[in-house]
Amino acid sequence: MSSDKCYLCLRISEEQVIEAVKLLFPKNEQKKVLNIIHSAINQAYKNEPSFFCGKKAKRILGGLIHLIALVNYPEYKITQKDILKAINCSKYTIREGLYDWKWLIYTEKVKIPELKINLSALKEELSHVSTRRI
């Protein structure tokens, strides 16, 4: 194991992220999507490192890609089925990952200006949840 890479980088490899984005998004949007993913993962790691504990890379990546697709790129109609084929996981994994990221944004641990999320709608959606899920 190389000491110049962080543990998180080894769990969610750059190649895995790039491959999924190439399969799901048009070429002209791929760089923007990669930047959003990079920003979100870095902020989550800095502000709430325990977010990554016990979670598989596919859950983290699948949920984040699904959130980005829903919020910023609804016109491409990227479904959970498309994502599960791209990263080889289950719908459950993607749904749980999506919920995890929504909760992280709801609790304001991660603020991603490039992610065009409606915070008031998100707060309404998650306001009934009293326990911490992540």
N, C-alpha and C positions, 0 to 999 in steps of 0.2 A: 504494500500500500504506500502510495506516494504521500509525503508529508506536505507537499505544496498545494494540495487540494483539501477543501473542507469536507467534512462528513456529508453535509447536505448536497454538495456538488457531486459526490460519489453516488448518492441515492437517486438524485434526479439529474441524470446526465444531460449534457448539452445536446448530444446526438439524439437522445430520446425526444427532447423538446422540439428540436428542429424538424425531425422526421414527422412528428404529429402535426406540426403547423403546416408543413409542406403538403401533407395529405388533405388537410381540411380547409385551408384558406387560399384564396387566389394569390398569385405571385405578387401583385402590386400591394397587397395588405400584409404580407408575411413579416416584413421588418417591423411594422407597427405592433403586430401581435406579439412578436418576440420581445420587443421592448416593454410591453405591458406585463408580460409574464415575468421578465427579469425584475422589473420594478416591484411587482407584487411579492414575489418570493423573497427578495432582499429585505423589503420592509417587514414582512412577517417574521423573518429570521431575526432581524434586529429588535423588533418591538415585542414579539411573543414567540421566543424560540421553542417553547413547549408545544406550540401548535403542531410541530412536525413529529413529536414523540408518538410512537406507536402507529403511525400512519404510513401506509405504503405509498411509494412515489406515484403510482398510477392513480391513487385516490386524490392526491394533492394536485397533480397535473390535470387529470380528467375533470375535476371540479372547477379548476381555474379556467381551463379552455372552454368549458360549457358556459361559465359565467360571462366570459369575454364574448363568446358567440351570441348569447342571448341579449346582452346589453348593447354591445357596440356593432354587431354585425347580424341583426335579425334578418336582413334581406338575403343572406346566404342560406338560411334555413338549415343550419348545422344541427343535426339531431343527436340524441344520446347514442343512437345506434351507429351513427357515423364516427363518433368519438371512440366508442368501444372497439370498433374495427381498427381505428388508427393506433390505439395504444394497447389493444388486446386485454380488455378488462370487462367487467360486468356493468349493467345499468345501475345496479345497486351501488357499486363503487363510485360511479360518476355522480349519482344523486347525493350520496353522503359527502363527497368532496365538495359539491356545489353548496350544500348546506353549511359545511365548515367554513368556506370562504365568505358566504353571506354573513355568518355569525361574526367572523373576524372584522368585516367591514362595518357591521352594525355596532360592534363594541368600539369602533374607531381605533382599532389597533393597526389597521392598514388604511391609508388614504391614497388612492391612485387617481390623480386628476384625469389621466387618459381614459379611465373607465367611466363611461357616461351612465352611472347608476343613479336612480332616483332614491335618494336616502330616505325620504319620508315614506315612500311605498315600502321600502325594505324594513324600516322601523315598524311600520304597521304589520307587515307580514310576520316579523319575529318578536313582536312585543309580548305575545302570550307566553313566550318561553322564559321561564324564570331560572332554570338551571343552566349552567355552563355545559355546553356539549363538546367543546373542543379541548 
